[in-house]
Amino acid sequence: MNRKLFFTIVITIIFSLFLSVEPGFTQKTTQEITNIEYPGMPELYSNLPEKVEETSGVIYFENALWTFNDSGGKPELYKIDRTNGKISGEIKINNATNVDWEDIDQDEQFIYIGDFGNNRGNRQDLKIYKIDKKKLTGKDKQSVDAEVIQFNYTDQADFEIQNRKHNFDCESLITFGDSLIVFTKNWNNGKTRMYKLPKDTGQFSISPVETFNADGLVTGADYNQEAGTLALIGYKNFIPFIYVIQNFDGNGFGNNAIYRINLLKMKDSQTEGIYWKSNDEVLISTESSGDWQPSAYILNINQVLNLAGFGQ
């Protein structure tokens, strides 16, 4: 039996077993990506105040959700009181501007904020702000100076304005060991490119490590170090999706198990941020858009995979 026929039979068997176990889900496997049409609605974690109606990224820090506004907002992070959806703390970055903040992540020592949104394709001042957690006072209102990591893409030569018609926007950032990794939002072809850069202050020219056909617009990312799982969030045709990429090694997508969860009941929402709150659960942020209010949701990824027949 040739290899192509073997894999066709295996996929057909898995598909049949899956349908018999859990009606309501549908899935298909194409180019090693398993698509899951999730019929449920993530649980509301917290409403967000109007002040952060353009929430663009989230982290969980000091037992609370933190977020910020994207382009044109103040250079501030906001702590959200889950019980009432109001701001209970603020961190102002003294030496920063918010040209287009798009994502946030952290390691044990630092918080990283990506000011690299580039809708028009002509930005040449891409940067990541690096905040030392030791400098944070814990007060309700505080301010801090940040280190600045600046970078440019070696493969971008054209800086003419091409509003939402190019492949050099970026809205996603993760920490991975001694590196930072960013993923582009390709307006033109729906793919995403992965780049790596050091966590050190300085100016860096970065080259693409790998390109992944996301089949949509990638708007956020987070890496679960303990589980070794990467999550990418985005949307296509106003339907949000989450990619779950297992055994991610920081060097590419390789032959990893990749699942795409399409969040059908969140249609028309603008999902922006994602963060692993635990090994099982991710926090998701949505901007104010249409009938959707700025909010944070929580989704148990492993439960979704288990219900779809792909649990471990």
C-alpha positions as CSV (number, residue, x, y, z in Angstrom):
1,M,0.0,0.0,0.0
2,N,1.4,3.4,-1.0
3,R,1.9,6.1,1.7
4,K,-0.7,8.4,0.2
5,L,-3.4,5.7,0.2
6,F,-2.5,4.7,3.8
7,F,-2.9,8.2,5.2
8,T,-6.2,8.6,3.3
9,I,-7.6,5.5,5.0
10,V,-6.4,6.5,8.4
11,I,-7.9,10.0,8.1
12,T,-11.2,8.5,7.0
13,I,-11.3,6.1,9.9
14,I,-10.6,8.9,12.4
15,F,-13.2,11.1,10.8
16,S,-15.9,8.3,11.1
17,L,-15.0,7.6,14.8
18,F,-15.1,11.2,15.7
19,L,-18.5,11.8,14.2
20,S,-19.9,8.8,16.1
21,V,-18.6,10.1,19.4
22,E,-19.6,13.8,19.4
23,P,-22.3,15.2,17.2
24,G,-22.2,18.9,16.9
25,F,-18.5,19.1,16.0
26,T,-17.2,18.6,12.5
27,Q,-13.6,18.3,11.5
28,K,-11.4,17.6,8.6
29,T,-7.6,17.2,8.3
30,T,-5.8,19.1,5.5
31,Q,-2.0,19.3,5.3
32,E,-1.6,18.1,8.9
33,I,-4.0,20.7,10.3
34,T,-7.1,19.4,12.0
35,N,-10.0,21.8,11.8
36,I,-12.5,21.7,14.6
37,E,-15.8,23.6,14.2
38,Y,-16.5,24.4,17.9
39,P,-20.3,24.9,18.5
40,G,-19.9,26.2,22.1
41,M,-19.3,29.7,23.5
42,P,-16.3,30.5,25.7
43,E,-17.2,31.4,29.2
44,L,-17.2,35.2,30.0
45,Y,-14.3,35.8,32.3
46,S,-14.8,39.6,32.7
47,N,-16.4,42.6,31.1
48,L,-13.9,45.3,30.2
49,P,-14.4,49.0,30.7
50,E,-14.9,51.4,27.8
51,K,-11.5,52.8,28.5
52,V,-10.0,49.7,26.9
53,E,-12.6,49.2,24.2
54,E,-9.6,48.5,21.8
55,T,-8.0,45.9,24.0
56,S,-5.4,44.2,21.9
57,G,-3.5,41.8,24.2
58,V,-3.7,40.2,27.7
59,I,-1.5,38.7,30.4
60,Y,-2.3,37.3,33.8
61,F,0.0,38.9,36.4
62,E,-0.3,39.4,40.1
63,N,-3.5,37.3,40.1
64,A,-5.3,39.5,37.7
65,L,-5.8,40.2,34.0
66,W,-3.9,43.1,32.5
67,T,-4.6,44.7,29.1
68,F,-4.1,47.9,27.1
69,N,-5.5,49.8,24.1
70,D,-3.9,49.6,20.7
71,S,-3.0,52.4,18.3
72,G,-3.4,55.9,19.8
73,G,-4.1,54.8,23.3
74,K,-2.1,56.0,26.3
75,P,1.2,54.1,27.0
76,E,-0.4,52.4,30.0
77,L,-1.3,48.9,31.2
78,Y,-4.6,48.3,33.0
79,K,-5.4,45.8,35.8
80,I,-9.0,44.6,35.6
81,D,-11.1,43.8,38.6
82,R,-12.9,40.7,37.5
83,T,-15.9,41.2,39.8
84,N,-17.0,44.5,38.3
85,G,-15.0,44.8,35.1
86,K,-13.4,48.1,36.2
87,I,-9.8,49.2,36.2
88,S,-8.2,48.6,39.6
89,G,-4.6,49.4,38.7
90,E,-2.5,51.3,36.2
91,I,1.1,51.1,35.1
92,K,2.3,54.1,33.0
93,I,5.4,53.6,30.8
94,N,7.2,56.9,31.1
95,N,9.5,56.7,28.1
96,A,7.0,55.0,25.7
97,T,4.4,56.1,23.1
98,N,1.6,54.0,21.9
99,V,2.0,54.1,18.1
100,D,0.2,50.8,17.8
101,W,0.6,48.4,20.7
102,E,-0.6,45.0,19.7
103,D,0.5,42.2,22.1
104,I,2.1,41.6,25.5
105,D,3.9,38.7,27.2
106,Q,6.0,38.0,30.2
107,D,8.7,35.8,31.6
108,E,9.8,35.6,35.3
109,Q,11.7,38.9,35.2
110,F,10.2,41.1,32.6
111,I,7.0,42.2,30.8
112,Y,7.2,42.8,27.0
113,I,4.9,45.0,25.0
114,G,4.9,44.9,21.2
115,D,4.6,48.3,19.6
116,F,4.8,46.9,16.1
117,G,1.3,47.2,14.6
118,N,1.7,48.3,10.9
119,N,-1.7,48.4,9.1
120,R,-0.4,50.7,6.4
121,G,2.9,48.8,5.9
122,N,5.1,51.8,6.1
123,R,6.4,51.7,9.7
124,Q,10.2,51.7,10.3
125,D,10.1,52.2,14.0
126,L,9.1,48.8,15.2
127,K,9.9,48.2,18.9
128,I,9.2,46.1,22.0
129,Y,9.1,47.7,25.4
130,K,10.8,45.7,28.2
131,I,9.6,46.3,31.8
132,D,11.6,45.1,34.8
133,K,9.1,43.6,37.2
134,K,11.4,44.5,40.1
135,K,10.6,48.2,39.4
136,L,6.9,47.7,39.9
137,T,5.7,49.0,43.2
138,G,2.3,47.2,43.5
139,K,0.5,50.5,44.0
140,D,-2.8,51.2,42.3
141,K,-1.1,53.8,40.1
142,Q,2.5,53.6,39.2
143,S,5.0,54.5,36.5
144,V,8.1,53.0,35.2
145,D,10.8,53.4,32.6
146,A,11.2,50.6,30.0
147,E,14.1,49.3,28.0
148,V,13.6,49.4,24.3
149,I,14.2,46.6,21.8
150,Q,14.1,47.9,18.2
151,F,13.9,45.8,15.0
152,N,13.3,45.7,11.3
153,Y,12.5,42.9,8.8
154,T,15.4,42.0,6.5
155,D,12.9,40.9,3.8
156,Q,10.9,44.2,3.7
157,A,12.2,46.5,1.0
158,D,9.0,48.4,0.1
159,F,7.7,51.0,2.6
160,E,5.1,52.6,0.4
161,I,1.7,52.9,2.1
162,Q,-0.5,49.8,1.3
163,N,-3.2,50.1,3.8
164,R,-4.3,46.5,4.8
165,K,-3.0,45.2,1.5
166,H,0.5,43.9,2.5
167,N,2.2,41.2,4.5
168,F,4.2,43.2,7.1
169,D,1.7,43.9,9.8
170,C,2.4,42.2,13.2
171,E,0.2,41.7,16.2
172,S,1.7,38.7,18.0
173,L,4.5,38.2,20.5
174,I,5.7,35.3,22.7
175,T,8.7,34.7,25.0
176,F,10.6,31.5,24.3
177,G,13.7,30.8,26.4
178,D,16.2,33.5,25.7
179,S,14.3,34.8,22.7
180,L,11.3,36.8,21.7
181,I,9.2,35.5,18.7
182,V,6.9,37.5,16.6
183,F,4.3,36.4,14.1
184,T,3.2,38.6,11.2
185,K,-0.4,39.4,10.3
186,N,-0.4,39.0,6.5
187,W,-3.3,41.1,5.1
188,N,-2.5,40.1,1.6
189,N,-2.1,36.3,1.7
190,G,-3.5,35.2,5.0
191,K,-0.2,33.5,6.1
192,T,2.0,34.4,9.0
193,R,5.8,34.5,9.2
194,M,7.8,33.7,12.3
195,Y,10.8,35.8,13.4
196,K,13.1,35.5,16.4
197,L,15.1,38.2,18.1
198,P,17.0,38.5,21.4
199,K,15.5,39.9,24.6
200,D,18.4,42.4,24.8
201,T,18.1,46.1,24.3
202,G,19.3,47.2,20.9
203,Q,18.5,47.4,17.2
204,F,18.1,44.1,15.4
205,S,17.5,43.1,11.8
206,I,15.5,39.9,11.8
207,S,14.9,37.3,9.1
208,P,11.9,35.0,8.7
209,V,12.4,31.6,10.3
210,E,9.3,29.9,8.7
211,T,6.0,30.8,7.1
212,F,2.8,29.1,8.1
213,N,-0.4,29.2,6.1
214,A,-2.8,30.4,8.8
215,D,-5.6,30.9,6.3
216,G,-6.7,34.1,8.2
217,L,-5.4,37.1,10.1
218,V,-3.3,36.2,13.1
219,T,-3.9,38.8,15.9
220,G,-2.3,37.3,19.0
221,A,-0.1,34.5,20.3
222,D,1.1,32.9,23.6
223,Y,3.3,30.0,24.5
224,N,2.7,27.6,27.3
225,Q,6.2,26.6,28.4
226,E,5.1,23.8,30.7
227,A,2.9,22.1,28.2
228,G,5.1,23.0,25.2
229,T,2.1,24.4,23.3
230,L,1.8,27.5,21.1
231,A,-1.6,29.2,20.6
232,L,-2.3,31.7,17.8
233,I,-5.6,33.6,17.7
234,G,-7.1,35.5,14.8
235,Y,-10.1,35.5,12.5
236,K,-11.2,34.9,8.9
237,N,-14.5,36.1,7.4
238,F,-15.4,37.5,10.8
239,I,-15.2,34.0,12.4
240,P,-12.5,33.8,15.1
241,F,-10.1,30.9,15.3
242,I,-7.4,29.5,17.6
243,Y,-4.5,27.4,16.5
244,V,-3.2,25.0,19.0
245,I,0.3,23.8,18.0
246,Q,1.7,21.1,20.2
247,N,5.4,20.3,20.9
248,F,6.4,23.7,19.6
249,D,10.2,24.0,19.8
250,G,10.7,27.6,18.8
251,N,12.3,26.7,15.5
252,G,9.3,26.3,13.3
253,F,6.1,24.3,12.9
254,G,7.7,21.2,11.6
255,N,5.6,18.0,11.9
256,N,3.8,19.2,15.0
257,A,0.2,18.3,15.8
258,I,-1.8,21.4,14.8
259,Y,-5.4,22.0,15.6
260,R,-7.5,24.9,14.4
261,I,-10.5,25.6,16.6
262,N,-13.1,27.8,14.8
263,L,-15.2,29.7,17.3
264,L,-18.5,29.7,15.5
265,K,-20.6,31.4,18.2
266,M,-18.1,34.3,18.4
267,K,-18.8,35.3,14.7
268,D,-18.4,39.1,14.1
269,S,-16.3,39.6,17.2
270,Q,-12.8,40.9,16.8
271,T,-10.6,38.6,18.9
272,E,-7.2,40.2,19.6
273,G,-5.4,38.8,22.6
274,I,-4.7,35.3,24.0
275,Y,-2.9,34.1,27.1
276,W,-2.4,30.7,28.7
277,K,-3.9,31.1,32.2
278,S,-3.2,27.4,33.0
279,N,-2.1,24.3,31.1
280,D,-5.7,23.8,30.0
281,E,-7.2,27.3,29.8
282,V,-6.6,30.4,27.6
283,L,-7.9,33.9,28.2
284,I,-9.2,35.7,25.1
285,S,-9.8,39.4,24.7
286,T,-12.2,41.0,22.2
287,E,-12.5,44.6,21.1
288,S,-15.6,46.7,21.0
289,S,-17.0,45.8,17.6
290,G,-20.6,45.8,16.3
291,D,-22.8,44.1,18.9
292,W,-19.8,42.9,20.8
293,Q,-18.6,44.8,23.9
294,P,-14.9,44.8,25.1
295,S,-14.6,41.6,27.1
296,A,-12.4,38.8,28.2
297,Y,-13.3,35.1,27.8
298,I,-11.9,31.9,29.1
299,L,-11.8,28.7,27.1
300,N,-10.7,25.2,28.2
301,I,-8.6,24.1,25.2
302,N,-8.1,20.5,26.4
303,Q,-11.8,20.1,27.0
304,V,-12.5,21.2,23.4
305,L,-9.9,18.8,22.0
306,N,-11.3,16.0,24.2
307,L,-14.9,16.6,23.1
308,A,-13.7,16.5,19.5
309,G,-11.9,13.2,20.0
310,F,-8.4,14.5,20.1
311,G,-7.6,14.5,23.8
312,Q,-4.4,13.0,25.2
